[in-house]
């Protein structure tokens, strides 16, 4: 199961951690993993290109199934605003996947 945990401070998302594997299909055919991975990678890349800062990111490039993304606290107001839009969009996306009856046994969002 893919577990996604969001951490908040003052109602703002400050971190998300993704662990586990969905095992919803054979390798390269796992739609839950592909959806979550796509949303997560796009979010991290967009923090860099649109909010113009690099979040602290740790991944397991060997085994996969782990991504930790933490937002720095020394952002400008504009960077913080853009970051929250991107992070809330990511949260909405993974919650939409988790709400689908066919996928809810493969993903947990807290």
NUZAMI-140695 format. One line per 4 residues: number of its first residue (from 1); their letters; for each residue z, y, x of N, C-alpha, C. Coordinates in nm, 3 decimals. Last residue first. Layout:
NUM> A> Z:Y:X:Z:Y:X:Z:Y:X | ...
***
This chain:
110> XXXX> 0.476:1.060:-0.312:0.608:1.120:-0.339:0.621:1.253:-0.271 | 0.254:0.821:-0.414:0.264:0.959:-0.371:0.401:1.013:-0.411 | 0.097:0.519:-0.333:0.218:0.582:-0.385:0.228:0.722:-0.327 | -0.151:0.273:-0.395:-0.115:0.404:-0.342:0.011:0.457:-0.413
106> XXXX> -0.217:0.039:-0.521:-0.257:0.051:-0.381:-0.211:0.181:-0.316 | -0.176:0.037:-0.788:-0.105:-0.065:-0.711:-0.132:-0.055:-0.561 | -0.350:0.233:-0.888:-0.208:0.265:-0.872:-0.126:0.158:-0.801 | -0.619:0.184:-0.936:-0.578:0.208:-0.799:-0.427:0.221:-0.780
102> XXXX> -0.675:0.155:-1.204:-0.732:0.055:-1.114:-0.677:0.068:-0.972 | -0.560:0.384:-1.318:-0.503:0.252:-1.344:-0.551:0.149:-1.242 | -0.508:0.674:-1.136:-0.608:0.583:-1.189:-0.550:0.443:-1.202 | -0.314:0.812:-1.000:-0.304:0.807:-1.147:-0.406:0.713:-1.210
98> XXXX> -0.394:0.811:-0.736:-0.277:0.730:-0.774:-0.263:0.716:-0.925 | -0.601:1.000:-0.748:-0.631:0.861:-0.714:-0.518:0.771:-0.762 | -0.446:1.224:-0.812:-0.551:1.180:-0.905:-0.591:1.036:-0.877 | -0.293:1.245:-0.582:-0.226:1.212:-0.709:-0.328:1.166:-0.813
94> XXXX> -0.488:1.322:-0.402:-0.427:1.190:-0.386:-0.350:1.148:-0.512 | -0.555:1.579:-0.514:-0.654:1.473:-0.496:-0.592:1.335:-0.484 | -0.315:1.724:-0.504:-0.381:1.699:-0.633:-0.479:1.584:-0.623 | -0.282:1.731:-0.223:-0.184:1.663:-0.308:-0.244:1.631:-0.445
90> XXXX> -0.507:1.886:-0.154:-0.493:1.750:-0.103:-0.396:1.671:-0.191 | -0.434:2.123:-0.284:-0.558:2.056:-0.322:-0.554:1.910:-0.276 | -0.210:2.188:-0.139:-0.194:2.156:-0.282:-0.318:2.086:-0.334 | -0.333:2.238:0.108:-0.237:2.129:0.096:-0.213:2.090:-0.050
86> XXXX> -0.496:2.462:0.046:-0.555:2.338:0.098:-0.462:2.219:0.080 | -0.301:2.646:-0.037:-0.413:2.610:-0.126:-0.473:2.477:-0.082 | -0.147:2.662:0.194:-0.089:2.607:0.071:-0.196:2.569:-0.030 | -0.328:2.779:0.377:-0.273:2.646:0.402:-0.218:2.584:0.274
82> XXXX> -0.363:3.032:0.263:-0.477:2.939:0.270:-0.426:2.796:0.290 | -0.100:3.131:0.301:-0.161:3.124:0.168:-0.276:3.024:0.165 | -0.070:3.120:0.579:0.020:3.042:0.493:-0.038:3.026:0.353 | -0.267:3.303:0.656:-0.276:3.164:0.698:-0.190:3.075:0.608
78> XXXX> -0.156:3.536:0.539:-0.288:3.488:0.498:-0.306:3.341:0.536 | 0.085:3.565:0.680:0.087:3.548:0.534:-0.045:3.491:0.484 | 0.072:3.361:0.979:0.061:3.488:0.909:0.064:3.461:0.758 | 0.316:3.121:1.086:0.184:3.158:1.036:0.187:3.298:0.978
74> XXXX> 0.524:2.959:1.207:0.490:3.094:1.253:0.348:3.136:1.214 | 0.567:2.699:1.139:0.635:2.801:1.059:0.596:2.943:1.098 | 0.305:2.454:1.103:0.391:2.540:1.183:0.454:2.648:1.096 | 0.300:2.153:0.928:0.255:2.292:0.933:0.356:2.375:1.011
70> XXXX> 0.206:1.826:1.020:0.314:1.923:0.998:0.260:2.065:1.019 | 0.107:1.512:0.945:0.055:1.649:0.959:0.166:1.746:0.922 | 0.046:1.193:1.038:0.156:1.286:1.015:0.102:1.425:1.043 | -0.082:0.888:0.956:-0.119:1.026:0.984:-0.001:1.112:0.945
66> XXXX> -0.169:0.553:0.972:-0.063:0.651:0.997:-0.125:0.785:1.030 | -0.370:0.360:0.960:-0.261:0.353:0.863:-0.147:0.449:0.890 | -0.452:0.235:1.289:-0.476:0.312:1.167:-0.355:0.309:1.077 | -0.427:0.111:1.532:-0.404:0.031:1.412:-0.443:0.103:1.283
62> XXXX> -0.525:0.330:1.696:-0.551:0.190:1.725:-0.541:0.106:1.597 | -0.445:0.580:1.624:-0.589:0.559:1.637:-0.625:0.413:1.663 | -0.227:0.715:1.436:-0.235:0.588:1.506:-0.383:0.551:1.512 | -0.157:1.064:1.482:-0.226:0.954:1.416:-0.214:0.828:1.501
58> XXXX> -0.025:1.380:1.423:-0.008:1.256:1.497:-0.076:1.146:1.416 | -0.044:1.729:1.446:-0.098:1.606:1.386:-0.073:1.490:1.481 | 0.036:2.045:1.360:0.080:1.936:1.447:0.039:1.806:1.380 | -0.259:2.247:1.290:-0.131:2.185:1.255:-0.092:2.081:1.359
54> XXXX> -0.401:2.529:1.413:-0.401:2.384:1.434:-0.264:2.328:1.395 | -0.561:2.780:1.220:-0.450:2.733:1.303:-0.460:2.582:1.311 | -0.741:2.888:1.024:-0.743:2.928:1.165:-0.613:2.900:1.240 | -0.801:2.821:0.773:-0.674:2.893:0.790:-0.655:2.937:0.936
50> XXXX> -1.054:2.699:0.824:-1.039:2.803:0.721:-0.911:2.886:0.735 | -1.030:2.521:1.041:-1.149:2.606:1.027:-1.133:2.720:0.927 | -0.773:2.398:1.023:-0.820:2.456:1.147:-0.933:2.556:1.125 | -0.764:2.316:0.761:-0.655:2.400:0.811:-0.698:2.470:0.939
46> XXXX> -0.988:2.151:0.761:-0.995:2.279:0.692:-0.880:2.372:0.731 | -0.892:1.924:0.896:-1.003:2.003:0.953:-1.012:2.141:0.891 | -0.696:1.842:0.709:-0.659:1.878:0.847:-0.767:1.964:0.910 | -0.864:1.793:0.484:-0.754:1.890:0.479:-0.715:1.936:0.619
42> XXXX> -1.036:1.593:0.576:-1.091:1.722:0.534:-0.984:1.829:0.530 | -0.849:1.391:0.616:-0.923:1.444:0.730:-0.984:1.580:0.696 | -0.759:1.351:0.347:-0.667:1.389:0.454:-0.740:1.453:0.572 | -0.993:1.278:0.205:-0.915:1.395:0.164:-0.825:1.444:0.278
38> XXXX> -1.064:1.046:0.350:-1.155:1.159:0.339:-1.081:1.288:0.302 | -0.841:0.881:0.307:-0.879:0.923:0.442:-0.968:1.045:0.439 | -0.853:0.845:0.028:-0.737:0.910:0.090:-0.772:0.963:0.228 | -1.106:0.715:0.007:-1.076:0.838:-0.065:-0.962:0.915:-0.001
34> XXXX> -1.074:0.488:0.171:-1.180:0.586:0.199:-1.152:0.719:0.131 | -0.866:0.355:0.039:-0.849:0.402:0.177:-0.952:0.510:0.210 | -1.001:0.302:-0.201:-0.877:0.380:-0.201:-0.853:0.438:-0.062 | -1.222:0.144:-0.125:-1.244:0.276:-0.184:-1.118:0.363:-0.186
30> XXXX> -1.315:-0.042:0.124:-1.189:-0.012:0.058:-1.195:0.131:0.004 | -1.513:-0.126:0.287:-1.543:-0.128:0.144:-1.420:-0.094:0.060 | -1.427:-0.139:0.545:-1.543:-0.054:0.519:-1.587:-0.056:0.373 | -1.281:-0.455:0.489:-1.297:-0.339:0.577:-1.431:-0.272:0.551
26> XXXX> -1.254:-0.540:0.139:-1.274:-0.573:0.279:-1.299:-0.445:0.359 | -0.995:-0.387:-0.063:-1.128:-0.442:-0.041:-1.144:-0.476:0.105 | -0.750:-0.278:-0.062:-0.817:-0.287:-0.191:-0.959:-0.343:-0.177 | -0.558:-0.212:0.132:-0.605:-0.351:0.119:-0.669:-0.375:-0.018
22> XXXX> -0.428:0.025:0.205:-0.445:-0.010:0.063:-0.477:-0.157:0.045 | -0.170:0.068:0.446:-0.309:0.037:0.416:-0.319:-0.005:0.269 | 0.059:0.309:0.596:0.016:0.188:0.528:-0.133:0.178:0.508 | 0.126:0.657:0.543:0.150:0.531:0.612:0.092:0.417:0.529
18> XXXX> 0.123:0.999:0.591:0.053:0.888:0.526:0.080:0.763:0.610 | 0.295:1.289:0.532:0.288:1.170:0.616:0.224:1.060:0.533 | 0.292:1.642:0.546:0.263:1.519:0.474:0.249:1.406:0.574 | 0.468:1.953:0.525:0.432:1.832:0.597:0.385:1.726:0.500
14> XXXX> 0.519:2.165:0.367:0.530:2.187:0.511:0.484:2.067:0.593 | 0.447:2.326:0.073:0.430:2.200:0.145:0.430:2.232:0.294 | 0.694:2.529:-0.077:0.570:2.521:0.000:0.565:2.386:0.072 | 0.942:2.554:-0.195:0.827:2.523:-0.281:0.692:2.520:-0.208
10> XXXX> 1.112:2.569:0.032:1.090:2.686:-0.055:0.962:2.671:-0.138 | 0.944:2.309:0.168:1.050:2.405:0.197:1.018:2.529:0.115 | 0.859:1.961:0.140:0.849:2.101:0.098:0.968:2.181:0.149 | 0.658:1.686:0.216:0.784:1.757:0.241:0.762:1.903:0.207
6> XXXX> 0.515:1.396:0.076:0.506:1.540:0.099:0.646:1.596:0.119 | 0.389:1.088:0.162:0.511:1.163:0.135:0.489:1.310:0.172 | 0.217:0.813:0.063:0.198:0.952:0.105:0.322:1.028:0.063 | 0.127:0.489:0.140:0.236:0.575:0.096:0.211:0.715:0.151
2> XX> -0.074:0.225:0.048:-0.073:0.354:0.115:0.040:0.436:0.054 | 0.000:-0.118:0.085:0.000:0.000:0.000:0.000:0.124:0.089
***
